[in-house]
Amino acid sequence: MTFQISLPRLMNVGAGAVRELGTTVRDLGAQRPLVVTDAFMKESGTVDAALASLRDAGLETGLYAECIPDPTTDSLQAGLAAVEEHRADLLVGFGGGSSIDTAKALGFLSQNSGPMRDYKAPRVNTGPALPVVAVPTTAGTGSEATQFTIISDSETDEKMLCTGPSFLPVGAVVDYELTLSMPARLSADTGVDALTHAIEAYVSRRANPFSDGFALAAMSTIGKNLRAVYADGSDRAAREAMMLAATQAGIAFSNSSVALVHGMSRPIGGHFHVAHGLANAMLFPAVTEFSVRGAQARYADCARALGVADAEDDDAAAAQALVDELKALARDLAVPTPESRGISRADWERAVPVMAEQALASGSPGNNPVVPTSAEIEELYLKIYN
């Protein structure tokens, strides 16, 4: 049996790597990079080192700083105009997952006709796209190493998963120093996002020996460091470890798949504008508890990698220890419920049938160890409300 593996062509990892961005872009043969980021990155000066590196490398550099959280099809229009106006030959996605997803979508749409909804899953996109170099400023999405982008349909509020090699960055610059100013809430949510990527990649029906190694390594690192970065954002060693783990988890799920947690989290983001990592965190314990019976030994491996079970523990006990740890982690990281987040019960219950339909349509639940029915997904949504 063979496995198709896809990775960025160049990856520059480590403290100060952002200051070498210009060399990375130049080595990829580009002359007119456009940096795609958000207003905060521009106004805070966070993006300045990236811009300086590009300009010092002699590149004709442009800046588009209008990315929004959870990008929509409408929000892409101004970006497409900026790509055309600058005559960009490469895009630098700088920021969190939303900015990198925006850059990926702009790179693809600038070379293809039709609306984004024409390219959503289950379609696998292999067509042309402007090259993207991703520079993450959070330790969670792993988007710098994945062949996915997530864009919300402005007409339907559906959070669309778009997949395929067309969305894989050609380069990634992974510099943990960019995460040192992340607030505790963002550190927690992105960290749980990375852990979800690692565990779902490992228990997925599409897991393979290549993705397994990255997933287990990421779990072990996150288990040792996530609470530390939540408690003390200035802990450089923990920050560096979490950044590396997030990228490893991204490589794992890009070459395996995510599963039910992600299938259910995207509709929560689309309907209630909950950040992706936080939506994952809301769902993670309950969905894992539902799924354990389908891959008990694999979930037991996850518990051992996280350090909450030993080799001497049988698989049933280890898998239960994993569920218990995810519940404890949610408490320790103060993960809110939809109710405590301010979503009314009436609005939640009204959206549940549509969210269940959208979750199934994404294809991700089909990779889960226990493939759920629509009714079971609805039950899980109702279970996590409060």
C-alpha positions as CSV (number, residue, x, y, z in Angstrom):
1,M,0.0,0.0,0.0
2,T,1.3,3.5,-0.9
3,F,0.6,6.9,0.6
4,Q,0.7,10.2,-1.2
5,I,2.7,12.7,0.8
6,S,2.7,16.5,0.2
7,L,5.0,19.0,2.0
8,P,6.1,22.6,1.4
9,R,9.2,22.8,-0.8
10,L,11.1,25.0,1.7
11,M,10.7,25.3,5.4
12,N,12.8,27.7,7.5
13,V,12.2,26.9,11.2
14,G,13.6,28.6,14.3
15,A,14.1,31.9,16.2
16,G,14.7,34.8,13.9
17,A,13.6,32.9,10.8
18,V,11.3,35.7,9.8
19,R,14.3,37.9,9.2
20,E,15.4,35.4,6.5
21,L,12.0,35.6,4.7
22,G,13.5,37.6,1.8
23,T,16.1,34.9,1.1
24,T,13.4,32.2,1.1
25,V,11.2,34.1,-1.3
26,R,14.1,35.0,-3.6
27,D,15.2,31.3,-3.6
28,L,11.7,30.4,-4.8
29,G,12.3,32.7,-7.9
30,A,9.8,35.4,-7.0
31,Q,10.3,39.1,-7.6
32,R,7.0,40.7,-6.7
33,P,5.7,39.3,-3.4
34,L,2.5,40.6,-1.9
35,V,2.3,40.3,1.9
36,V,-1.3,39.3,2.9
37,T,-2.1,40.0,6.6
38,D,-4.5,41.9,8.8
39,A,-4.8,45.4,10.2
40,F,-3.5,44.5,13.6
41,M,-0.3,43.0,12.3
42,K,0.3,46.2,10.3
43,E,-0.6,48.6,13.1
44,S,1.3,46.7,15.8
45,G,4.4,46.6,13.7
46,T,4.5,42.8,13.9
47,V,4.8,42.5,10.1
48,D,7.6,45.0,9.8
49,A,10.5,42.5,10.1
50,A,8.9,40.5,7.2
51,L,8.6,43.5,5.0
52,A,12.1,44.7,5.8
53,S,13.5,41.3,4.9
54,L,11.7,41.2,1.6
55,R,12.8,44.7,0.7
56,D,16.4,44.1,1.8
57,A,16.5,41.1,-0.6
58,G,15.7,43.5,-3.5
59,L,12.2,42.4,-4.0
60,E,9.3,44.6,-5.2
61,T,7.1,44.2,-2.2
62,G,3.5,45.0,-1.7
63,L,1.2,44.9,1.4
64,Y,-2.4,43.9,1.7
65,A,-3.5,44.3,5.3
66,E,-7.3,43.9,5.1
67,C,-7.7,40.2,6.1
68,I,-10.6,39.5,8.5
69,P,-11.1,36.7,11.0
70,D,-12.9,33.8,9.4
71,P,-12.5,35.1,5.8
72,T,-15.6,35.1,3.6
73,T,-16.1,35.0,-0.1
74,D,-17.0,38.7,-0.1
75,S,-13.8,39.6,1.8
76,L,-11.7,38.0,-0.9
77,Q,-12.7,40.5,-3.6
78,A,-10.5,43.4,-2.3
79,G,-7.6,41.0,-2.0
80,L,-8.0,39.8,-5.5
81,A,-7.9,43.4,-6.7
82,A,-4.7,43.9,-4.7
83,V,-3.1,40.8,-6.2
84,E,-3.9,42.1,-9.7
85,E,-2.8,45.7,-9.0
86,H,0.6,44.6,-7.6
87,R,1.1,42.1,-10.4
88,A,2.1,39.7,-7.6
89,D,4.0,36.5,-8.5
90,L,4.0,35.2,-4.9
91,L,1.9,35.7,-1.8
92,V,3.2,35.8,1.7
93,G,0.4,34.8,4.2
94,F,1.5,36.4,7.4
95,G,-0.5,36.0,10.6
96,G,-2.9,33.5,12.1
97,G,-4.9,30.9,10.2
98,S,-7.3,33.4,8.7
99,S,-4.6,35.4,7.0
100,I,-2.9,32.3,5.7
101,D,-6.2,30.8,4.5
102,T,-6.9,34.2,2.8
103,A,-3.5,34.1,1.0
104,K,-4.2,30.5,-0.2
105,A,-7.6,31.4,-1.5
106,L,-6.3,34.5,-3.3
107,G,-3.5,32.5,-4.8
108,F,-6.0,30.0,-6.2
109,L,-8.8,32.3,-7.3
110,S,-6.4,34.6,-9.1
111,Q,-5.6,31.7,-11.4
112,N,-9.0,30.1,-11.7
113,S,-12.5,31.3,-12.7
114,G,-15.8,30.9,-10.8
115,P,-16.8,31.3,-7.2
116,M,-15.1,29.6,-4.3
117,R,-18.1,27.4,-3.6
118,D,-17.3,25.6,-6.9
119,Y,-14.0,24.3,-5.3
120,K,-15.2,23.2,-1.9
121,A,-14.9,19.6,-0.6
122,P,-15.3,16.9,-1.6
123,R,-13.6,18.3,-4.7
124,V,-9.8,17.9,-4.6
125,N,-8.1,20.9,-6.3
126,T,-5.0,20.4,-8.4
127,G,-5.2,23.4,-10.7
128,P,-2.8,26.4,-11.0
129,A,-2.3,28.8,-8.1
130,L,0.1,31.6,-7.3
131,P,2.8,30.2,-4.9
132,V,2.3,31.0,-1.2
133,V,4.8,31.3,1.6
134,A,3.2,31.0,5.0
135,V,4.5,32.8,8.1
136,P,2.4,31.8,11.1
137,T,2.1,34.0,14.1
138,T,0.1,31.6,16.2
139,A,0.9,28.0,17.3
140,G,-2.1,26.1,16.3
141,T,-3.6,25.9,12.8
142,G,-0.6,24.3,11.1
143,S,-1.9,26.0,7.9
144,E,1.7,26.7,6.9
145,A,2.0,23.0,6.0
146,T,-1.5,21.9,4.9
147,Q,-3.3,21.6,1.6
148,F,-6.5,23.1,3.0
149,T,-8.1,26.5,3.2
150,I,-11.4,27.4,4.9
151,I,-13.6,30.2,3.5
152,S,-17.1,31.1,4.6
153,D,-19.8,31.5,1.9
154,S,-21.1,35.0,2.4
155,E,-24.5,34.0,1.0
156,T,-25.1,30.9,3.1
157,D,-22.7,31.3,6.1
158,E,-21.4,27.8,5.3
159,K,-17.7,27.5,6.4
160,M,-16.4,25.8,3.3
161,L,-13.4,23.4,3.4
162,C,-11.4,23.6,0.2
163,T,-8.8,20.9,-0.3
164,G,-6.0,19.8,-2.6
165,P,-2.4,20.5,-3.6
166,S,-3.4,23.8,-5.1
167,F,-3.6,25.2,-1.5
168,L,-0.3,23.8,-0.2
169,P,2.2,26.6,0.5
170,V,5.5,26.2,-1.4
171,G,7.3,27.6,1.6
172,A,6.9,28.1,5.3
173,V,8.8,30.4,7.7
174,V,8.1,29.1,11.3
175,D,9.5,31.6,13.9
176,Y,8.3,31.0,17.5
177,E,9.3,34.5,18.5
178,L,6.3,35.8,16.6
179,T,4.1,34.0,19.2
180,L,5.5,35.5,22.3
181,S,2.9,38.3,22.6
182,M,-0.1,35.9,22.2
183,P,-2.7,36.4,25.0
184,A,-3.6,33.4,27.2
185,R,-7.0,32.8,25.5
186,L,-5.5,32.6,22.1
187,S,-2.6,30.4,23.3
188,A,-5.1,28.0,24.8
189,D,-7.5,27.9,21.8
190,T,-4.7,27.5,19.2
191,G,-2.9,24.9,21.3
192,V,-6.0,22.8,21.6
193,D,-6.5,23.2,17.9
194,A,-3.0,21.7,17.3
195,L,-3.8,18.9,19.7
196,T,-7.0,18.2,17.9
197,H,-5.1,18.0,14.6
198,A,-2.6,15.5,16.0
199,I,-5.1,13.2,17.6
200,E,-7.6,13.3,14.7
201,A,-4.8,12.6,12.2
202,Y,-3.7,9.6,14.3
203,V,-7.2,8.0,14.8
204,S,-8.4,8.9,11.3
205,R,-9.4,6.2,8.9
206,R,-6.9,7.7,6.5
207,A,-3.9,7.6,9.0
208,N,-0.7,6.2,7.7
209,P,2.8,5.5,9.1
210,F,4.2,8.8,7.8
211,S,1.5,11.0,9.5
212,D,1.5,8.8,12.6
213,G,5.1,9.8,13.5
214,F,4.4,13.5,13.2
215,A,1.1,13.2,15.1
216,L,2.6,11.3,18.1
217,A,5.5,13.7,18.3
218,A,3.2,16.6,18.4
219,M,1.0,15.1,21.1
220,S,3.9,14.4,23.3
221,T,5.2,18.0,23.0
222,I,1.8,19.6,23.5
223,G,1.1,17.5,26.6
224,K,4.3,18.9,28.2
225,N,3.9,22.5,27.1
226,L,0.3,23.7,26.5
227,R,-0.6,24.5,30.1
228,A,2.8,26.2,30.5
229,V,2.2,28.7,27.6
230,Y,-1.3,29.3,29.0
231,A,0.1,30.1,32.4
232,D,3.1,32.1,31.2
233,G,3.3,33.4,27.7
234,S,6.9,34.6,28.1
235,D,8.1,31.0,28.6
236,R,10.3,30.9,25.5
237,A,11.1,27.2,25.7
238,A,7.4,26.3,25.9
239,R,6.6,28.7,23.1
240,E,9.2,27.2,20.8
241,A,8.0,23.7,21.6
242,M,4.4,24.5,20.9
243,M,5.3,26.2,17.6
244,L,7.1,23.1,16.4
245,A,4.3,20.9,17.5
246,A,1.7,22.9,15.7
247,T,3.7,22.5,12.4
248,Q,4.2,18.8,13.0
249,A,0.4,18.4,13.7
250,G,-0.3,20.3,10.5
251,I,1.9,18.0,8.5
252,A,0.2,15.0,10.1
253,F,-3.4,16.0,9.3
254,S,-2.5,17.4,5.9
255,N,-1.2,13.9,5.0
256,S,-3.9,12.0,6.8
257,S,-7.1,13.9,7.6
258,V,-9.1,15.5,10.3
259,A,-12.4,13.9,11.5
260,L,-15.6,14.6,13.4
261,V,-14.3,17.4,15.7
262,H,-13.4,19.5,12.7
263,G,-16.5,18.5,10.7
264,M,-18.6,19.8,13.6
265,S,-16.5,22.9,14.5
266,R,-16.6,24.6,11.1
267,P,-20.4,25.1,11.2
268,I,-20.2,26.5,14.7
269,G,-17.7,29.1,13.4
270,G,-19.9,29.9,10.3
271,H,-23.1,30.4,12.2
272,F,-21.9,31.9,15.5
273,H,-18.5,33.4,14.6
274,V,-16.7,31.3,17.1
275,A,-12.9,31.1,16.4
276,H,-12.0,27.8,14.9
277,G,-9.6,26.7,17.7
278,L,-12.2,27.6,20.3
279,A,-15.0,25.7,18.5
280,N,-12.7,22.6,18.4
281,A,-12.0,23.0,22.1
282,M,-15.7,23.1,22.9
283,L,-16.3,19.8,21.0
284,F,-13.1,17.9,21.7
285,P,-13.9,16.0,25.0
286,A,-17.5,15.0,24.0
287,V,-16.6,13.9,20.4
288,T,-13.6,11.9,21.6
289,E,-15.8,10.1,24.2
290,F,-18.3,9.3,21.4
291,S,-15.5,8.0,19.1
292,V,-13.3,6.0,21.4
293,R,-15.1,2.7,20.9
294,G,-14.2,2.8,17.2
295,A,-10.4,2.9,17.7
296,Q,-9.7,2.1,21.3
297,A,-6.1,1.1,20.8
298,R,-5.3,4.2,18.7
299,Y,-6.8,6.5,21.3
300,A,-4.8,4.6,24.0
301,D,-1.6,5.4,22.0
302,C,-2.6,9.1,22.2
303,A,-3.0,8.9,25.9
304,R,0.4,7.4,26.3
305,A,1.9,10.0,24.0
306,L,0.3,12.8,26.0
307,G,1.7,11.3,29.2
308,V,-1.6,10.5,30.9
309,A,-1.2,6.7,30.6
310,D,1.6,4.2,30.9
311,A,2.7,1.2,28.8
312,E,1.3,-1.0,31.6
313,D,-2.2,0.4,31.3
314,D,-4.5,-1.6,29.1
315,D,-6.1,0.1,26.1
316,A,-9.5,0.6,27.7
317,A,-8.0,2.3,30.8
318,A,-5.6,4.4,28.6
319,A,-8.4,5.5,26.3
320,Q,-10.5,6.5,29.2
321,A,-7.6,8.4,30.7
322,L,-7.4,10.4,27.4
323,V,-11.1,11.4,27.7
324,D,-10.6,12.4,31.3
325,E,-7.5,14.5,30.3
326,L,-9.4,16.3,27.6
327,K,-12.1,17.2,30.1
328,A,-9.5,18.4,32.6
329,L,-7.7,20.4,29.9
330,A,-10.9,22.1,29.1
331,R,-11.4,23.1,32.7
332,D,-7.7,24.2,33.2
333,L,-7.8,26.3,30.0
334,A,-11.3,27.8,30.9
335,V,-12.8,26.7,27.6
336,P,-16.3,28.2,27.5
337,T,-19.5,26.3,26.5
338,P,-21.7,27.8,23.8
339,E,-24.0,28.9,26.5
340,S,-21.4,30.7,28.6
341,R,-20.1,32.2,25.3
342,G,-23.5,34.0,25.1
343,I,-25.2,31.9,22.4
344,S,-28.9,31.5,23.3
345,R,-30.4,28.0,23.6
346,A,-33.1,28.9,21.0
347,D,-30.5,30.1,18.4
348,W,-28.3,27.0,19.1
349,E,-31.2,24.5,18.8
350,R,-32.5,26.2,15.7
351,A,-29.1,25.9,14.0
352,V,-28.3,22.3,15.1
353,P,-30.0,20.5,12.2
354,V,-28.3,22.7,9.6
355,M,-25.0,22.4,11.3
356,A,-25.3,18.7,11.3
357,E,-26.0,18.6,7.6
358,Q,-23.1,20.9,6.9
359,A,-20.8,18.8,9.1
360,L,-21.6,15.7,7.2
361,A,-21.3,17.4,3.8
362,S,-17.7,18.4,4.5
363,G,-16.7,14.8,4.4
364,S,-14.6,15.0,7.6
365,P,-17.0,12.9,9.8
366,G,-16.5,10.0,7.3
367,N,-12.9,9.8,8.5
368,N,-13.9,9.3,12.1
369,P,-13.3,6.0,13.9
370,V,-17.1,5.9,14.4
371,V,-18.9,7.4,11.4
372,P,-21.9,9.3,12.9
373,T,-25.4,9.6,11.7
374,S,-26.9,13.1,11.3
375,A,-29.0,12.4,14.5
376,E,-25.9,11.5,16.4
377,I,-24.2,14.7,15.4
378,E,-27.3,16.7,16.5
379,E,-27.1,14.9,19.9
380,L,-23.5,15.9,20.3
381,Y,-24.2,19.5,19.5
382,L,-27.0,19.5,22.1
383,K,-24.7,17.8,24.6
384,I,-22.0,20.4,24.5
385,Y,-24.3,23.4,24.8
386,N,-23.9,23.8,28.5
